[in-house]
Amino acid sequence: MIKKIIKILIKKTIVNNSYSNFILFKDLDFLIKKIFEEIFELYNSFKNYIIVKNCYNRYFLIKEICDIIYHILLFIFFNKISFYEIEKELYRRTKTSGIKEKYSR
């Protein structure tokens, strides 16, 4: 599934007037602000979903999750981080306790 998402994102960055290009040609601070903005929107959607668990609130929660994933992927592309590097780090973390790993930083 992640490969499908990446292919879609790459296609979007090819189009000159795409939102992806707009963000990628801004500076890194702009992208970081967008990620924090999306996290805040996710938090608000989650609060609404906790209060009233219905399809409407669930839909908005899913939309905000998609927005965060999208902006994180842009962040990864912006910084030229390979998915191999991410996969390698996640694999390394499976060999140790999360608590131990956190304290070793």
CYANA upper distance limits for C-alpha pairs under 8 A (distance plus 0.5 A):
  1 MET  CA      5 ILE  CA      6.96
  2 ILE  CA      6 ILE  CA      6.68
  3 LYS  CA      7 LYS  CA      6.69
  4 LYS  CA      8 ILE  CA      6.80
  5 ILE  CA      9 LEU  CA      6.71
  6 ILE  CA     10 ILE  CA      6.57
  6 ILE  CA     73 LEU  CA      8.30
  7 LYS  CA     11 LYS  CA      6.70
  8 ILE  CA     12 LYS  CA      6.77
  9 LEU  CA     13 THR  CA      6.83
  9 LEU  CA     20 SER  CA      8.18
  9 LEU  CA     70 TYR  CA      8.44
 10 ILE  CA     14 ILE  CA      7.05
 11 LYS  CA     15 VAL  CA      7.57
 12 LYS  CA     18 SER  CA      6.71
 12 LYS  CA     19 TYR  CA      8.41
 12 LYS  CA     20 SER  CA      6.83
 12 LYS  CA     21 ASN  CA      8.22
 13 THR  CA     18 SER  CA      7.04
 13 THR  CA     20 SER  CA      5.98
 13 THR  CA     21 ASN  CA      5.80
 14 ILE  CA     18 SER  CA      8.50
 14 ILE  CA     21 ASN  CA      8.32
 15 VAL  CA     21 ASN  CA      8.07
 16 ASN  CA     21 ASN  CA      7.16
 17 ASN  CA     21 ASN  CA      7.28
 17 ASN  CA     22 PHE  CA      7.59
 18 SER  CA     22 PHE  CA      6.82
 19 TYR  CA     23 ILE  CA      6.75
 20 SER  CA     24 LEU  CA      6.59
 20 SER  CA     74 LEU  CA      7.88
 21 ASN  CA     25 PHE  CA      6.50
 22 PHE  CA     26 LYS  CA      7.09
 23 ILE  CA     27 ASP  CA      8.39
 23 ILE  CA     30 PHE  CA      7.99
 23 ILE  CA     31 LEU  CA      7.07
 24 LEU  CA     31 LEU  CA      8.35
 24 LEU  CA     74 LEU  CA      7.68
 24 LEU  CA     78 PHE  CA      6.88
 26 LYS  CA     30 PHE  CA      6.84
 26 LYS  CA     31 LEU  CA      8.01
 27 ASP  CA     31 LEU  CA      7.45
 28 LEU  CA     32 ILE  CA      6.71
 28 LEU  CA     78 PHE  CA      8.32
 29 ASP  CA     33 LYS  CA      6.59
 30 PHE  CA     34 LYS  CA      6.79
 31 LEU  CA     35 ILE  CA      6.81
 31 LEU  CA     71 HIS  CA      7.83
 31 LEU  CA     75 PHE  CA      7.37
 32 ILE  CA     36 PHE  CA      6.85
 32 ILE  CA     75 PHE  CA      8.35
 33 LYS  CA     37 GLU  CA      6.54
 34 LYS  CA     38 GLU  CA      6.61
 34 LYS  CA     71 HIS  CA      7.74
 35 ILE  CA     39 ILE  CA      6.71
 35 ILE  CA     68 ILE  CA      6.82
 35 ILE  CA     71 HIS  CA      6.47
 35 ILE  CA     72 ILE  CA      7.47
 36 PHE  CA     40 PHE  CA      6.70
 37 GLU  CA     41 GLU  CA      6.79
 38 GLU  CA     42 LEU  CA      6.56
 38 GLU  CA     64 GLU  CA      7.10
 38 GLU  CA     67 ASP  CA      7.01
 38 GLU  CA     68 ILE  CA      6.24
 39 ILE  CA     43 TYR  CA      6.67
 39 ILE  CA     64 GLU  CA      8.36
 39 ILE  CA     68 ILE  CA      7.23
 40 PHE  CA     44 ASN  CA      6.86
 41 GLU  CA     45 SER  CA      6.64
 41 GLU  CA     64 GLU  CA      7.06
 42 LEU  CA     46 PHE  CA      6.47
 42 LEU  CA     61 LEU  CA      6.85
 42 LEU  CA     64 GLU  CA      5.63
 42 LEU  CA     65 ILE  CA      7.10
 43 TYR  CA     47 LYS  CA      6.71
 44 ASN  CA     48 ASN  CA      6.84
 45 SER  CA     49 TYR  CA      6.61
 45 SER  CA     57 ASN  CA      7.36
 45 SER  CA     60 PHE  CA      6.75
 45 SER  CA     61 LEU  CA      5.65
 45 SER  CA     64 GLU  CA      7.93
 46 PHE  CA     50 ILE  CA      6.61
 46 PHE  CA     61 LEU  CA      6.58
 47 LYS  CA     51 ILE  CA      6.81
 48 ASN  CA     52 VAL  CA      6.61
 48 ASN  CA     53 LYS  CA      8.36
 48 ASN  CA     57 ASN  CA      6.92
 49 TYR  CA     53 LYS  CA      5.47
 49 TYR  CA     54 ASN  CA      7.61
 49 TYR  CA     57 ASN  CA      5.60
 49 TYR  CA     58 ARG  CA      6.63
 49 TYR  CA     61 LEU  CA      7.74
 52 VAL  CA     57 ASN  CA      7.75
 53 LYS  CA     57 ASN  CA      7.10
 53 LYS  CA     58 ARG  CA      7.48
 54 ASN  CA     58 ARG  CA      6.64
 55 CYS  CA     59 TYR  CA      6.46
 56 TYR  CA     60 PHE  CA      7.14
 57 ASN  CA     61 LEU  CA      6.71
 58 ARG  CA     62 ILE  CA      6.71
 59 TYR  CA     63 LYS  CA      6.74
 60 PHE  CA     64 GLU  CA      6.75
 61 LEU  CA     65 ILE  CA      6.80
 62 ILE  CA     66 CYS  CA      6.73
 63 LYS  CA     67 ASP  CA      6.78
 64 GLU  CA     68 ILE  CA      6.78
 65 ILE  CA     69 ILE  CA      6.77
 66 CYS  CA     70 TYR  CA      6.52
 67 ASP  CA     71 HIS  CA      6.69
 68 ILE  CA     72 ILE  CA      6.50
 69 ILE  CA     73 LEU  CA      6.59
 70 TYR  CA     74 LEU  CA      6.83
 71 HIS  CA     75 PHE  CA      6.65
 72 ILE  CA     76 ILE  CA      6.73
 73 LEU  CA     77 PHE  CA      6.75
 74 LEU  CA     78 PHE  CA      6.41
 75 PHE  CA     79 ASN  CA      6.75
 76 ILE  CA     80 LYS  CA      6.61
 76 ILE  CA     81 ILE  CA      5.85
 76 ILE  CA     82 SER  CA      8.08
 77 PHE  CA     81 ILE  CA      6.84
 81 ILE  CA     85 GLU  CA      7.40
 81 ILE  CA     86 ILE  CA      8.27
 82 SER  CA     86 ILE  CA      7.23
 83 PHE  CA     87 GLU  CA      6.44
 84 TYR  CA     88 LYS  CA      6.47
 85 GLU  CA     89 GLU  CA      6.74
 86 ILE  CA     90 LEU  CA      6.67
 87 GLU  CA     91 TYR  CA      6.56
 88 LYS  CA     92 ARG  CA      6.64
 89 GLU  CA     93 ARG  CA      6.80
 90 LEU  CA     94 THR  CA      7.09
 91 TYR  CA     95 LYS  CA      7.72
 92 ARG  CA     96 THR  CA      8.08
 93 ARG  CA     97 SER  CA      7.97
 93 ARG  CA     98 GLY  CA      7.71
 93 ARG  CA    101 GLU  CA      7.76
 96 THR  CA    100 LYS  CA      7.33
 96 THR  CA    101 GLU  CA      7.00
 97 SER  CA    101 GLU  CA      6.58
 98 GLY  CA    102 LYS  CA      6.57
 99 ILE  CA    103 TYR  CA      6.86
100 LYS  CA    104 SER  CA      6.70
101 GLU  CA    105 ARG  CA      7.35
